[in-house]
Amino acid sequence: MNDISEILRELLDRYSNTPELDQEFERMRREVDGFEDDYAAWCEDNGYSIKDGYLDFINEIVESQDSYWDNYQEFGNNI
């Protein structure tokens, strides 16, 4: 069974939020055995649509990272 959340985090680390991430994710959906079924189950379990679930998850991660850095800087911690 593919851990979709972990795979998406790894793709985000590797490709950032770029078209390459989308391309790699779509390639995995087509070519990795069982991936499409695992992805559909993950979407259902997490309340995402199959069409946009991975994008919604990626955007949530990016927004949470942005929020972290905003809070960090708000308290006088400049990088």
Backbone as CSV, one residue per row, in Angstrom:
resi,resn,N_x,N_y,N_z,CA_x,CA_y,CA_z,C_x,C_y,C_z
1,MET,0.834,-1.175,0.000,0.000,0.000,0.000,0.886,1.248,0.000
2,ASN,0.538,2.201,-0.834,1.275,3.442,-0.950,0.775,4.455,0.077
3,ASP,1.685,5.075,0.832,1.325,6.125,1.771,1.289,7.438,0.994
4,ILE,0.111,7.820,0.553,-0.044,8.964,-0.337,0.431,10.256,0.332
5,SER,0.105,10.460,1.589,0.536,11.678,2.287,2.060,11.785,2.283
6,GLU,2.724,10.698,2.599,4.193,10.699,2.631,4.766,10.910,1.230
7,ILE,4.182,10.277,0.238,4.651,10.443,-1.142,4.515,11.902,-1.569
8,LEU,3.390,12.524,-1.244,3.189,13.921,-1.625,4.178,14.839,-0.911
9,ARG,4.465,14.562,0.354,5.469,15.364,1.069,6.850,15.216,0.414
10,GLU,7.190,13.996,0.034,8.478,13.762,-0.627,8.543,14.468,-1.981
11,LEU,7.453,14.413,-2.734,7.424,15.108,-4.022,7.564,16.610,-3.824
12,LEU,6.909,17.152,-2.803,7.017,18.580,-2.521,8.447,18.948,-2.141
13,ASP,9.088,18.115,-1.345,10.486,18.359,-0.986,11.389,18.321,-2.215
14,ARG,11.135,17.386,-3.096,11.989,17.194,-4.268,11.754,18.256,-5.342
15,TYR,10.480,18.557,-5.620,10.157,19.410,-6.770,9.622,20.786,-6.395
16,SER,9.446,21.048,-5.102,8.774,22.254,-4.644,7.371,22.260,-5.280
17,ASN,6.698,23.359,-5.238,5.342,23.406,-5.797,5.447,23.875,-7.247
18,THR,5.890,22.970,-8.125,6.175,23.286,-9.524,5.416,22.331,-10.442
19,PRO,5.392,22.639,-11.722,4.768,21.724,-12.674,5.412,20.328,-12.681
20,GLU,6.692,20.247,-12.322,7.362,18.952,-12.273,6.724,18.042,-11.226
21,LEU,6.277,18.620,-10.121,5.578,17.835,-9.106,4.309,17.241,-9.702
22,ASP,3.543,18.062,-10.399,2.313,17.580,-11.042,2.605,16.467,-12.037
23,GLN,3.642,16.650,-12.835,3.996,15.655,-13.837,4.393,14.333,-13.191
24,GLU,5.194,14.405,-12.144,5.633,13.181,-11.474,4.453,12.477,-10.802
25,PHE,3.577,13.246,-10.183,2.420,12.641,-9.544,1.538,11.946,-10.583
26,GLU,1.287,12.597,-11.693,0.468,11.991,-12.753,1.149,10.750,-13.332
27,ARG,2.479,10.783,-13.456,3.206,9.609,-13.934,3.010,8.445,-12.971
28,MET,3.101,8.725,-11.678,2.917,7.676,-10.675,1.502,7.101,-10.743
29,ARG,0.530,7.951,-10.952,-0.854,7.467,-11.061,-1.006,6.493,-12.230
30,ARG,-0.302,6.766,-13.305,-0.398,5.907,-14.493,0.427,4.638,-14.372
31,GLU,1.616,4.719,-13.763,2.592,3.646,-13.895,2.842,2.797,-12.655
32,VAL,2.542,3.288,-11.469,2.855,2.546,-10.250,1.668,1.656,-9.885
33,ASP,1.943,0.355,-9.783,0.881,-0.607,-9.472,0.192,-0.272,-8.155
34,GLY,-1.134,-0.207,-8.198,-1.938,0.019,-7.006,-2.027,1.462,-6.562
35,PHE,-1.258,2.325,-7.196,-1.214,3.722,-6.759,-2.560,4.410,-6.925
36,GLU,-3.207,4.212,-8.050,-4.490,4.883,-8.315,-5.544,4.466,-7.295
37,ASP,-5.593,3.189,-6.962,-6.550,2.712,-5.957,-6.225,3.283,-4.578
38,ASP,-4.942,3.310,-4.232,-4.531,3.873,-2.939,-4.846,5.364,-2.877
39,TYR,-4.633,6.045,-3.986,-4.926,7.476,-4.042,-6.431,7.722,-3.877
40,ALA,-7.245,6.942,-4.560,-8.702,7.101,-4.447,-9.161,6.860,-3.012
41,ALA,-8.617,5.845,-2.360,-8.972,5.552,-0.963,-8.503,6.679,-0.052
42,TRP,-7.300,7.198,-0.293,-6.770,8.309,0.495,-7.665,9.536,0.360
43,CYS,-8.090,9.835,-0.861,-8.987,10.976,-1.091,-10.281,10.798,-0.304
44,GLU,-10.852,9.619,-0.389,-12.106,9.354,0.314,-11.920,9.469,1.826
45,ASP,-10.850,8.910,2.337,-10.585,8.949,3.783,-10.346,10.365,4.299
46,ASN,-9.806,11.227,3.453,-9.435,12.578,3.882,-10.378,13.669,3.380
47,GLY,-11.426,13.277,2.680,-12.413,14.244,2.218,-11.984,15.081,1.025
48,TYR,-11.073,14.551,0.220,-10.611,15.243,-0.976,-11.294,14.661,-2.209
49,SER,-11.373,15.488,-3.261,-11.845,14.962,-4.539,-10.677,14.281,-5.238
50,ILE,-10.970,13.289,-6.047,-9.909,12.587,-6.773,-9.227,13.535,-7.758
51,LYS,-10.001,14.421,-8.354,-9.447,15.341,-9.344,-8.425,16.296,-8.732
52,ASP,-8.738,16.882,-7.579,-7.891,17.938,-7.020,-7.317,17.626,-5.645
53,GLY,-7.496,16.417,-5.144,-7.079,16.095,-3.789,-5.618,16.328,-3.517
54,TYR,-4.762,15.893,-4.426,-3.333,16.057,-4.176,-2.941,17.526,-4.182
55,LEU,-3.574,18.333,-5.045,-3.280,19.764,-5.077,-3.735,20.445,-3.788
56,ASP,-4.914,20.062,-3.305,-5.411,20.632,-2.056,-4.468,20.300,-0.904
57,PHE,-3.992,19.058,-0.854,-3.074,18.636,0.196,-1.758,19.412,0.111
58,ILE,-1.203,19.530,-1.081,0.041,20.272,-1.285,-0.140,21.726,-0.860
59,ASN,-1.245,22.342,-1.261,-1.493,23.735,-0.898,-1.632,23.907,0.610
60,GLU,-2.242,22.944,1.281,-2.349,23.003,2.737,-0.964,22.966,3.389
61,ILE,-0.090,22.121,2.873,1.268,22.048,3.408,1.996,23.373,3.189
62,VAL,1.917,23.914,1.986,2.603,25.165,1.665,2.068,26.298,2.541
63,GLU,0.761,26.376,2.693,0.176,27.422,3.534,0.601,27.266,4.985
64,SER,0.683,26.042,5.472,1.094,25.839,6.858,2.563,26.231,7.047
65,GLN,3.405,25.959,6.049,4.812,26.374,6.127,4.920,27.889,6.108
66,ASP,4.129,28.533,5.260,4.133,30.000,5.202,3.681,30.574,6.536
67,SER,2.663,29.996,7.120,2.149,30.452,8.405,3.213,30.310,9.491
68,TYR,3.940,29.210,9.474,5.013,28.985,10.439,6.040,30.109,10.357
69,TRP,6.494,30.434,9.143,7.520,31.466,8.986,6.964,32.844,9.314
70,ASP,5.689,33.094,9.006,5.088,34.371,9.376,5.078,34.542,10.890
71,ASN,4.703,33.487,11.602,4.688,33.533,13.063,6.100,33.674,13.616
72,TYR,7.046,32.995,13.024,8.434,33.055,13.456,8.948,34.493,13.372
73,GLN,8.687,35.138,12.245,9.161,36.498,12.043,8.377,37.496,12.898
74,GLU,7.115,37.213,13.157,6.292,38.101,13.971,6.858,38.290,15.369
75,PHE,7.498,37.269,15.887,8.048,37.335,17.222,9.509,37.794,17.241
76,GLY,9.916,38.513,16.186,11.235,39.139,16.181,12.374,38.257,15.758
77,ASN,12.096,37.145,15.176,13.146,36.232,14.725,13.342,36.411,13.229
78,ASN,14.272,37.227,12.849,14.542,37.447,11.428,15.649,36.532,10.964
79,ILE,15.510,36.120,9.745,16.484,35.196,9.171,17.522,35.992,8.417
